[in-house]
Amino acid sequence: MRIAFGADHAGFELKERLVAYVRSKGHEIVDVGTHGLDSVDYPAFGRAAAQKVLDGEADRAVLVCGTGVGIGMSAGKLPGIRCAMVAEPYSARLARRHNDANALAIGSRVLGPGSAEMIVDQFLDTGFEGGRHARRVGMIEVPGDSR
Ligand code: RB5
């Protein structure tokens, strides 16, 4: 797959590590930055990476900030982006199986690198179950749809 990465200054170092890890698994990388430790604004980088998915230039996006919260909130505002903000692998797995998450947001200040890699593994290696979950995922995209 082709994976878009985006991070702010707090997420930069973990993003660099994850880019190398994901590349070593055979995936292509689209890295929208940031590319250093200077302070930047997480919404710009979260949205830029998520937009790659919407534009068909990436299959999924991995986003990193200090907590994963701000960058995940920012990406999730884009219609069509289903961003999972998680801190352990089980939720990453279920975000794929049940929610068809197409973006993942994690926090460099709350996760060690090994845990982050396990979460990314689940996000990239797990398929969507479909069925009843497809109907529910459809409801996410339509505000006010309670069927
Ligand atoms: C940056 O200091 C920090 O606010 C940001 O990385 C993130 O944690 C926000 O949600």
Backbone and ligand atoms as CSV (ligand in chain L), in Angstrom:
chain,resi,resn,atom,element,x,y,z
A,1,MET,N,N,0.840,-1.189,0.000
A,1,MET,CA,C,0.000,0.000,0.000
A,1,MET,C,C,0.883,1.250,0.000
A,2,ARG,N,N,0.233,2.358,-0.272
A,2,ARG,CA,C,0.913,3.660,-0.163
A,2,ARG,C,C,0.361,4.346,1.084
A,3,ILE,N,N,1.263,4.732,1.979
A,3,ILE,CA,C,0.861,5.266,3.275
A,3,ILE,C,C,1.326,6.712,3.399
A,4,ALA,N,N,0.388,7.610,3.678
A,4,ALA,CA,C,0.718,9.023,3.913
A,4,ALA,C,C,1.055,9.209,5.394
A,5,PHE,N,N,2.095,9.974,5.640
A,5,PHE,CA,C,2.485,10.306,7.008
A,5,PHE,C,C,2.443,11.814,7.200
A,6,GLY,N,N,1.946,12.229,8.375
A,6,GLY,CA,C,1.976,13.635,8.750
A,6,GLY,C,C,2.213,13.747,10.242
A,7,ALA,N,N,2.951,14.773,10.641
A,7,ALA,CA,C,3.251,14.960,12.060
A,7,ALA,C,C,3.560,16.428,12.331
A,8,ASP,N,N,3.385,16.832,13.580
A,8,ASP,CA,C,3.893,18.144,14.001
A,8,ASP,C,C,5.274,17.936,14.638
A,9,HIS,N,N,5.806,19.002,15.244
A,9,HIS,CA,C,7.150,18.920,15.837
A,9,HIS,C,C,7.214,17.870,16.944
A,10,ALA,N,N,6.130,17.729,17.709
A,10,ALA,CA,C,6.122,16.745,18.795
A,10,ALA,C,C,6.140,15.315,18.256
A,11,GLY,N,N,5.554,15.133,17.088
A,11,GLY,CA,C,5.479,13.800,16.504
A,11,GLY,C,C,6.583,13.485,15.524
A,12,PHE,N,N,7.412,14.481,15.232
A,12,PHE,CA,C,8.406,14.330,14.161
A,12,PHE,C,C,9.305,13.095,14.333
A,13,GLU,N,N,9.892,12.942,15.517
A,13,GLU,CA,C,10.865,11.835,15.677
A,13,GLU,C,C,10.196,10.472,15.580
A,14,LEU,N,N,9.021,10.331,16.175
A,14,LEU,CA,C,8.313,9.049,16.057
A,14,LEU,C,C,7.867,8.814,14.618
A,15,LYS,N,N,7.429,9.878,13.958
A,15,LYS,CA,C,7.043,9.749,12.544
A,15,LYS,C,C,8.217,9.244,11.705
A,16,GLU,N,N,9.410,9.780,11.944
A,16,GLU,CA,C,10.588,9.335,11.187
A,16,GLU,C,C,10.838,7.842,11.395
A,17,ARG,N,N,10.703,7.412,12.639
A,17,ARG,CA,C,10.918,5.993,12.947
A,17,ARG,C,C,9.860,5.120,12.265
A,18,LEU,N,N,8.618,5.588,12.307
A,18,LEU,CA,C,7.535,4.799,11.716
A,18,LEU,C,C,7.623,4.772,10.193
A,19,VAL,N,N,8.064,5.866,9.598
A,19,VAL,CA,C,8.271,5.881,8.145
A,19,VAL,C,C,9.264,4.775,7.764
A,20,ALA,N,N,10.369,4.686,8.484
A,20,ALA,CA,C,11.375,3.656,8.183
A,20,ALA,C,C,10.800,2.258,8.415
A,21,TYR,N,N,10.041,2.124,9.484
A,21,TYR,CA,C,9.447,0.817,9.821
A,21,TYR,C,C,8.458,0.376,8.742
A,22,VAL,N,N,7.575,1.270,8.357
A,22,VAL,CA,C,6.545,0.936,7.369
A,22,VAL,C,C,7.176,0.694,5.997
A,23,ARG,N,N,8.200,1.473,5.677
A,23,ARG,CA,C,8.915,1.247,4.408
A,23,ARG,C,C,9.571,-0.142,4.417
A,24,SER,N,N,10.123,-0.532,5.556
A,24,SER,CA,C,10.785,-1.850,5.658
A,24,SER,C,C,9.795,-2.995,5.481
A,25,LYS,N,N,8.511,-2.707,5.663
A,25,LYS,CA,C,7.462,-3.727,5.455
A,25,LYS,C,C,7.025,-3.790,4.001
A,26,GLY,N,N,7.595,-2.933,3.163
A,26,GLY,CA,C,7.314,-2.996,1.738
A,26,GLY,C,C,6.290,-1.996,1.233
A,27,HIS,N,N,5.845,-1.102,2.094
A,27,HIS,CA,C,4.874,-0.092,1.674
A,27,HIS,C,C,5.600,1.129,1.087
A,28,GLU,N,N,4.874,1.870,0.234
A,28,GLU,CA,C,5.373,3.157,-0.252
A,28,GLU,C,C,4.965,4.244,0.727
A,29,ILE,N,N,5.768,5.302,0.787
A,29,ILE,CA,C,5.535,6.370,1.759
A,29,ILE,C,C,5.293,7.685,1.032
A,30,VAL,N,N,4.297,8.426,1.518
A,30,VAL,CA,C,4.088,9.822,1.096
A,30,VAL,C,C,4.194,10.655,2.375
A,31,ASP,N,N,5.313,11.327,2.545
A,31,ASP,CA,C,5.586,12.046,3.796
A,31,ASP,C,C,5.345,13.537,3.578
A,32,VAL,N,N,4.282,14.066,4.199
A,32,VAL,CA,C,3.957,15.487,4.010
A,32,VAL,C,C,4.642,16.375,5.051
A,33,GLY,N,N,5.452,15.789,5.917
A,33,GLY,CA,C,6.145,16.558,6.944
A,33,GLY,C,C,5.387,16.506,8.264
A,34,THR,N,N,5.866,17.207,9.231
A,34,THR,CA,C,6.933,18.159,9.214
A,34,THR,C,C,8.294,17.440,9.136
A,35,HIS,N,N,9.328,18.190,8.807
A,35,HIS,CA,C,10.623,17.561,8.591
A,35,HIS,C,C,11.674,18.022,9.589
A,36,GLY,N,N,11.256,18.520,10.730
A,36,GLY,CA,C,12.215,18.945,11.744
A,36,GLY,C,C,11.513,19.224,13.059
A,37,LEU,N,N,12.280,19.737,14.009
A,37,LEU,CA,C,11.773,19.929,15.367
A,37,LEU,C,C,11.230,21.337,15.632
A,38,ASP,N,N,11.304,22.208,14.630
A,38,ASP,CA,C,10.742,23.554,14.814
A,38,ASP,C,C,9.228,23.469,14.990
A,39,SER,N,N,8.715,24.334,15.856
A,39,SER,CA,C,7.288,24.300,16.175
A,39,SER,C,C,6.430,24.616,14.948
A,40,VAL,N,N,5.450,23.743,14.716
A,40,VAL,CA,C,4.507,23.923,13.600
A,40,VAL,C,C,3.097,23.632,14.129
A,41,ASP,N,N,2.098,23.848,13.285
A,41,ASP,CA,C,0.705,23.672,13.686
A,41,ASP,C,C,0.179,22.324,13.195
A,42,TYR,N,N,-0.225,21.478,14.150
A,42,TYR,CA,C,-0.636,20.110,13.779
A,42,TYR,C,C,-1.810,20.039,12.794
A,43,PRO,N,N,-2.791,20.985,12.808
A,43,PRO,CA,C,-3.903,20.798,11.859
A,43,PRO,C,C,-3.446,20.767,10.402
A,44,ALA,N,N,-2.449,21.586,10.075
A,44,ALA,CA,C,-1.997,21.659,8.681
A,44,ALA,C,C,-1.444,20.308,8.220
A,45,PHE,N,N,-0.686,19.653,9.088
A,45,PHE,CA,C,-0.032,18.404,8.681
A,45,PHE,C,C,-0.995,17.222,8.737
A,46,GLY,N,N,-1.913,17.262,9.693
A,46,GLY,CA,C,-2.933,16.200,9.748
A,46,GLY,C,C,-3.822,16.227,8.520
A,47,ARG,N,N,-4.255,17.422,8.160
A,47,ARG,CA,C,-5.125,17.549,6.994
A,47,ARG,C,C,-4.373,17.233,5.700
A,48,ALA,N,N,-3.137,17.662,5.609
A,48,ALA,CA,C,-2.374,17.414,4.369
A,48,ALA,C,C,-2.206,15.917,4.132
A,49,ALA,N,N,-1.917,15.179,5.184
A,49,ALA,CA,C,-1.747,13.721,5.014
A,49,ALA,C,C,-3.083,13.059,4.710
A,50,ALA,N,N,-4.129,13.461,5.425
A,50,ALA,CA,C,-5.456,12.873,5.178
A,50,ALA,C,C,-5.944,13.189,3.773
A,51,GLN,N,N,-5.636,14.385,3.293
A,51,GLN,CA,C,-6.061,14.772,1.946
A,51,GLN,C,C,-5.465,13.839,0.884
A,52,LYS,N,N,-4.278,13.324,1.152
A,52,LYS,CA,C,-3.657,12.379,0.202
A,52,LYS,C,C,-4.540,11.151,0.020
A,53,VAL,N,N,-5.197,10.730,1.115
A,53,VAL,CA,C,-6.112,9.584,1.019
A,53,VAL,C,C,-7.327,9.974,0.175
A,54,LEU,N,N,-7.898,11.135,0.457
A,54,LEU,CA,C,-9.084,11.577,-0.284
A,54,LEU,C,C,-8.777,11.772,-1.762
A,55,ASP,N,N,-7.555,12.178,-2.070
A,55,ASP,CA,C,-7.153,12.421,-3.466
A,55,ASP,C,C,-6.734,11.137,-4.191
A,56,GLY,N,N,-6.715,10.020,-3.459
A,56,GLY,CA,C,-6.317,8.763,-4.078
A,56,GLY,C,C,-4.819,8.601,-4.211
A,57,GLU,N,N,-4.052,9.475,-3.552
A,57,GLU,CA,C,-2.593,9.388,-3.627
A,57,GLU,C,C,-2.018,8.516,-2.519
A,58,ALA,N,N,-2.857,8.126,-1.578
A,58,ALA,CA,C,-2.446,7.200,-0.520
A,58,ALA,C,C,-3.650,6.346,-0.144
A,59,ASP,N,N,-3.344,5.148,0.354
A,59,ASP,CA,C,-4.421,4.243,0.780
A,59,ASP,C,C,-4.870,4.563,2.200
A,60,ARG,N,N,-3.919,4.906,3.058
A,60,ARG,CA,C,-4.217,5.241,4.454
A,60,ARG,C,C,-3.229,6.300,4.926
A,61,ALA,N,N,-3.599,6.961,6.036
A,61,ALA,CA,C,-2.726,7.986,6.611
A,61,ALA,C,C,-2.386,7.630,8.051
A,62,VAL,N,N,-1.149,7.892,8.420
A,62,VAL,CA,C,-0.688,7.750,9.805
A,62,VAL,C,C,-0.246,9.134,10.277
A,63,LEU,N,N,-0.828,9.581,11.386
A,63,LEU,CA,C,-0.619,10.938,11.889
A,63,LEU,C,C,-0.041,10.873,13.296
A,64,VAL,N,N,0.911,11.753,13.583
A,64,VAL,CA,C,1.543,11.746,14.906
A,64,VAL,C,C,1.665,13.176,15.423
A,65,CYS,N,N,1.141,13.410,16.624
A,65,CYS,CA,C,1.435,14.655,17.345
A,65,CYS,C,C,1.788,14.253,18.781
A,66,GLY,N,N,1.717,15.170,19.715
A,66,GLY,CA,C,2.112,14.818,21.077
A,66,GLY,C,C,1.208,13.772,21.696
A,67,THR,N,N,-0.091,13.969,21.528
A,67,THR,CA,C,-1.071,13.029,22.087
A,67,THR,C,C,-1.807,12.213,21.040
A,68,GLY,N,N,-1.767,12.658,19.808
A,68,GLY,CA,C,-2.594,12.068,18.752
A,68,GLY,C,C,-3.970,12.703,18.674
A,69,VAL,N,N,-4.299,13.534,19.643
A,69,VAL,CA,C,-5.656,14.084,19.714
A,69,VAL,C,C,-5.859,15.230,18.722
A,70,GLY,N,N,-4.998,16.236,18.790
A,70,GLY,CA,C,-5.211,17.407,17.938
A,70,GLY,C,C,-5.106,17.070,16.460
A,71,ILE,N,N,-4.123,16.279,16.102
A,71,ILE,CA,C,-3.927,15.963,14.681
A,71,ILE,C,C,-5.041,15.042,14.185
A,72,GLY,N,N,-5.537,14.176,15.094
A,72,GLY,CA,C,-6.650,13.301,14.729
A,72,GLY,C,C,-7.952,14.069,14.581
A,73,MET,N,N,-8.199,15.007,15.484
A,73,MET,CA,C,-9.402,15.851,15.365
A,73,MET,C,C,-9.389,16.602,14.046
A,74,SER,N,N,-8.236,17.125,13.696
A,74,SER,CA,C,-8.112,17.935,12.471
A,74,SER,C,C,-8.397,17.103,11.230
A,75,ALA,N,N,-7.814,15.917,11.167
A,75,ALA,CA,C,-8.020,15.045,10.004
A,75,ALA,C,C,-9.471,14.590,9.928
A,76,GLY,N,N,-10.059,14.304,11.082
A,76,GLY,CA,C,-11.418,13.784,11.113
A,76,GLY,C,C,-12.469,14.772,10.670
A,77,LYS,N,N,-12.130,16.032,10.575
A,77,LYS,CA,C,-13.060,17.048,10.075
A,77,LYS,C,C,-13.267,16.948,8.563
A,78,LEU,N,N,-12.368,16.258,7.883
A,78,LEU,CA,C,-12.486,16.154,6.423
A,78,LEU,C,C,-13.514,15.075,6.086
A,79,PRO,N,N,-14.572,15.421,5.349
A,79,PRO,CA,C,-15.554,14.403,4.967
A,79,PRO,C,C,-14.876,13.249,4.237
A,80,GLY,N,N,-15.187,12.030,4.666
A,80,GLY,CA,C,-14.576,10.849,4.056
A,80,GLY,C,C,-13.408,10.307,4.836
A,81,ILE,N,N,-12.893,11.085,5.772
A,81,ILE,CA,C,-11.807,10.586,6.625
A,81,ILE,C,C,-12.401,10.019,7.914
A,82,ARG,N,N,-12.038,8.782,8.202
A,82,ARG,CA,C,-12.423,8.121,9.450
A,82,ARG,C,C,-11.126,7.877,10.224
A,83,CYS,N,N,-10.852,8.797,11.130
A,83,CYS,CA,C,-9.565,8.786,11.827
A,83,CYS,C,C,-9.708,8.151,13.205
A,84,ALA,N,N,-8.909,7.120,13.455
A,84,ALA,CA,C,-8.904,6.433,14.749
A,84,ALA,C,C,-7.792,7.014,15.611
A,85,MET,N,N,-8.181,7.581,16.748
A,85,MET,CA,C,-7.193,8.093,17.713
A,85,MET,C,C,-7.062,7.040,18.806
A,86,VAL,N,N,-5.993,6.263,18.756
A,86,VAL,CA,C,-5.877,5.121,19.663
A,86,VAL,C,C,-4.502,5.086,20.323
A,87,ALA,N,N,-4.442,4.353,21.445
A,87,ALA,CA,C,-3.183,4.255,22.198
A,87,ALA,C,C,-2.819,2.813,22.516
A,88,GLU,N,N,-3.545,1.868,21.902
A,88,GLU,CA,C,-3.190,0.448,22.065
A,88,GLU,C,C,-3.661,-0.342,20.834
A,89,PRO,N,N,-3.066,-1.519,20.600
A,89,PRO,CA,C,-3.303,-2.231,19.341
A,89,PRO,C,C,-4.714,-2.776,19.164
A,90,TYR,N,N,-5.378,-3.150,20.251
A,90,TYR,CA,C,-6.726,-3.721,20.105
A,90,TYR,C,C,-7.662,-2.725,19.425
A,91,SER,N,N,-7.630,-1.488,19.870
A,91,SER,CA,C,-8.500,-0.472,19.262
A,91,SER,C,C,-8.109,-0.194,17.818
A,92,ALA,N,N,-6.818,-0.256,17.522
A,92,ALA,CA,C,-6.390,-0.068,16.137
A,92,ALA,C,C,-6.945,-1.185,15.261
A,93,ARG,N,N,-6.918,-2.409,15.759
A,93,ARG,CA,C,-7.446,-3.555,15.008
A,93,ARG,C,C,-8.947,-3.398,14.768
A,94,LEU,N,N,-9.679,-3.070,15.821
A,94,LEU,CA,C,-11.141,-2.946,15.693
A,94,LEU,C,C,-11.534,-1.709,14.885
A,95,ALA,N,N,-10.691,-0.694,14.916
A,95,ALA,CA,C,-10.970,0.493,14.088
A,95,ALA,C,C,-10.927,0.132,12.608
A,96,ARG,N,N,-10.144,-0.839,12.259
A,96,ARG,CA,C,-10.121,-1.334,10.886
A,96,ARG,C,C,-11.277,-2.320,10.647
A,97,ARG,N,N,-11.462,-3.289,11.514
A,97,ARG,CA,C,-12.462,-4.336,11.290
A,97,ARG,C,C,-13.878,-3.771,11.288
A,98,HIS,N,N,-14.168,-2.874,12.209
A,98,HIS,CA,C,-15.544,-2.397,12.372
A,98,HIS,C,C,-15.775,-0.999,11.805
A,99,ASN,N,N,-14.768,-0.153,11.822
A,99,ASN,CA,C,-14.973,1.259,11.445
A,99,ASN,C,C,-14.331,1.615,10.105
A,100,ASP,N,N,-13.614,0.682,9.509
A,100,ASP,CA,C,-12.931,0.941,8.228
A,100,ASP,C,C,-12.117,2.234,8.300
A,101,ALA,N,N,-11.408,2.406,9.399
A,101,ALA,CA,C,-10.597,3.615,9.583
A,101,ALA,C,C,-9.604,3.755,8.435
A,102,ASN,N,N,-9.541,4.963,7.884
A,102,ASN,CA,C,-8.562,5.207,6.817
A,102,ASN,C,C,-7.457,6.164,7.275
A,103,ALA,N,N,-7.527,6.560,8.541
A,103,ALA,CA,C,-6.449,7.349,9.135
A,103,ALA,C,C,-6.260,6.906,10.588
A,104,LEU,N,N,-5.032,6.983,11.039
A,104,LEU,CA,C,-4.660,6.607,12.397
A,104,LEU,C,C,-3.925,7.780,13.022
A,105,ALA,N,N,-4.301,8.151,14.248
A,105,ALA,CA,C,-3.590,9.228,14.939
A,105,ALA,C,C,-3.057,8.694,16.263
A,106,ILE,N,N,-1.761,8.888,16.490
A,106,ILE,CA,C,-1.131,8.410,17.721
A,106,ILE,C,C,-0.265,9.516,18.336
A,107,GLY,N,N,0.043,9.341,19.621
A,107,GLY,CA,C,0.757,10.366,20.359
A,107,GLY,C,C,2.161,9.933,20.751
A,108,SER,N,N,3.134,10.742,20.344
A,108,SER,CA,C,4.534,10.420,20.646
A,108,SER,C,C,4.845,10.547,22.138
A,109,ARG,N,N,4.017,11.353,22.851
A,109,ARG,CA,C,4.307,11.594,24.262
A,109,ARG,C,C,3.583,10.601,25.167
A,110,VAL,N,N,2.784,9.733,24.583
A,110,VAL,CA,C,2.058,8.749,25.395
A,110,VAL,C,C,2.403,7.310,25.032
A,111,LEU,N,N,3.176,7.130,23.954
A,111,LEU,CA,C,3.500,5.786,23.484
A,111,LEU,C,C,4.997,5.617,23.319
A,112,GLY,N,N,5.503,4.452,23.698
A,112,GLY,CA,C,6.863,4.090,23.322
A,112,GLY,C,C,6.876,3.649,21.867
A,113,PRO,N,N,8.065,3.632,21.257
A,113,PRO,CA,C,8.137,3.289,19.838
A,113,PRO,C,C,7.679,1.873,19.515
A,114,GLY,N,N,7.927,0.926,20.412
A,114,GLY,CA,C,7.498,-0.451,20.156
A,114,GLY,C,C,5.982,-0.559,20.136
A,115,SER,N,N,5.331,0.104,21.072
A,115,SER,CA,C,3.858,0.101,21.088
A,115,SER,C,C,3.313,0.775,19.837
A,116,ALA,N,N,3.953,1.865,19.446
A,116,ALA,CA,C,3.499,2.574,18.241
A,116,ALA,C,C,3.597,1.659,17.018
A,117,GLU,N,N,4.667,0.889,16.921
A,117,GLU,CA,C,4.818,-0.025,15.778
A,117,GLU,C,C,3.737,-1.109,15.804
A,118,MET,N,N,3.406,-1.626,16.980
A,118,MET,CA,C,2.348,-2.640,17.066
A,118,MET,C,C,1.006,-2.069,16.629
A,119,ILE,N,N,0.740,-0.844,17.022
A,119,ILE,CA,C,-0.513,-0.182,16.631
A,119,ILE,C,C,-0.552,-0.001,15.115
A,120,VAL,N,N,0.557,0.456,14.557
A,120,VAL,CA,C,0.622,0.643,13.103
A,120,VAL,C,C,0.457,-0.692,12.374
A,121,ASP,N,N,1.051,-1.745,12.912
A,121,ASP,CA,C,0.877,-3.078,12.302
A,121,ASP,C,C,-0.595,-3.444,12.210
A,122,GLN,N,N,-1.322,-3.261,13.293
A,122,GLN,CA,C,-2.751,-3.589,13.286
A,122,GLN,C,C,-3.508,-2.727,12.296
A,123,PHE,N,N,-3.166,-1.467,12.256
A,123,PHE,CA,C,-3.849,-0.536,11.350
A,123,PHE,C,C,-3.616,-0.909,9.884
A,124,LEU,N,N,-2.409,-1.348,9.563
A,124,LEU,CA,C,-2.094,-1.643,8.165
A,124,LEU,C,C,-2.453,-3.065,7.749
A,125,ASP,N,N,-2.445,-3.996,8.684
A,125,ASP,CA,C,-2.595,-5.413,8.320
A,125,ASP,C,C,-4.002,-5.959,8.495
A,126,THR,N,N,-4.919,-5.171,9.027
A,126,THR,CA,C,-6.262,-5.665,9.335
A,126,THR,C,C,-7.267,-5.186,8.300
A,127,GLY,N,N,-8.128,-6.097,7.857
A,127,GLY,CA,C,-9.156,-5.767,6.874
A,127,GLY,C,C,-10.468,-5.327,7.516
A,128,PHE,N,N,-11.333,-4.766,6.683
A,128,PHE,CA,C,-12.661,-4.334,7.116
A,128,PHE,C,C,-13.617,-5.515,6.992
A,129,GLU,N,N,-14.450,-5.735,8.017
A,129,GLU,CA,C,-15.376,-6.868,8.026
A,129,GLU,C,C,-16.562,-6.666,7.102
A,130,GLY,N,N,-16.963,-5.424,6.865
A,130,GLY,CA,C,-18.137,-5.169,6.024
A,130,GLY,C,C,-19.418,-5.593,6.733
A,131,GLY,N,N,-20.409,-6.044,5.948
A,131,GLY,CA,C,-21.687,-6.488,6.518
A,131,GLY,C,C,-22.372,-5.375,7.293
A,132,ARG,N,N,-22.827,-5.678,8.501
A,132,ARG,CA,C,-23.552,-4.678,9.295
A,132,ARG,C,C,-22.679,-3.454,9.581
A,133,HIS,N,N,-21.376,-3.669,9.587
A,133,HIS,CA,C,-20.475,-2.551,9.861
A,133,HIS,C,C,-20.438,-1.561,8.698
A,134,ALA,N,N,-20.659,-2.051,7.500
A,134,ALA,CA,C,-20.670,-1.150,6.330
A,134,ALA,C,C,-21.837,-0.168,6.451
A,135,ARG,N,N,-23.002,-0.648,6.893
A,135,ARG,CA,C,-24.154,0.246,7.066
A,135,ARG,C,C,-23.841,1.318,8.114
A,136,ARG,N,N,-23.213,0.907,9.192
A,136,ARG,CA,C,-22.907,1.869,10.264
A,136,ARG,C,C,-21.851,2.875,9.817
A,137,VAL,N,N,-20.861,2.396,9.093
A,137,VAL,CA,C,-19.837,3.315,8.592
A,137,VAL,C,C,-20.477,4.329,7.645
A,138,GLY,N,N,-21.449,3.877,6.844
A,138,GLY,CA,C,-22.179,4.805,5.975
A,138,GLY,C,C,-22.889,5.874,6.775
A,139,MET,N,N,-23.422,5.498,7.924
A,139,MET,CA,C,-24.137,6.459,8.780
A,139,MET,C,C,-23.200,7.525,9.334
A,140,ILE,N,N,-21.938,7.180,9.503
A,140,ILE,CA,C,-20.971,8.169,10.023
A,140,ILE,C,C,-20.896,9.368,9.089
A,141,GLU,N,N,-20.975,9.077,7.796
A,141,GLU,CA,C,-20.748,10.124,6.789
A,141,GLU,C,C,-21.936,11.042,6.595
A,142,VAL,N,N,-23.085,10.687,7.135
A,142,VAL,CA,C,-24.306,11.466,6.915
A,142,VAL,C,C,-24.790,12.015,8.243
A,143,PRO,N,N,-24.461,13.268,8.571
A,143,PRO,CA,C,-24.900,13.835,9.853
A,143,PRO,C,C,-26.421,13.767,9.970
A,144,GLY,N,N,-26.907,13.322,11.121
A,144,GLY,CA,C,-28.342,13.238,11.346
A,144,GLY,C,C,-28.942,11.904,10.943
A,145,ASP,N,N,-28.142,11.036,10.298
A,145,ASP,CA,C,-28.640,9.725,9.878
A,145,ASP,C,C,-28.655,8.779,11.075
A,146,SER,N,N,-29.857,8.505,11.614
A,146,SER,CA,C,-29.942,7.555,12.721
A,146,SER,C,C,-30.703,6.305,12.302
A,147,ARG,N,N,-31.120,6.238,11.004
A,147,ARG,CA,C,-31.836,5.095,10.420
A,147,ARG,C,C,-33.012,4.717,11.299
L,1,RB5,C1,C,2.223,20.410,20.656
L,1,RB5,O1,O,2.847,20.943,21.778
L,1,RB5,C2,C,1.012,19.603,21.085
L,1,RB5,O2,O,-0.017,20.442,21.503
L,1,RB5,C3,C,0.529,18.733,19.931
L,1,RB5,O3,O,1.568,17.925,19.496
L,1,RB5,C4,C,-0.607,17.779,20.219
L,1,RB5,O4,O,-0.356,17.016,21.355
L,1,RB5,C5,C,-1.946,18.359,20.212
L,1,RB5,O5,O,-2.974,17.658,20.302
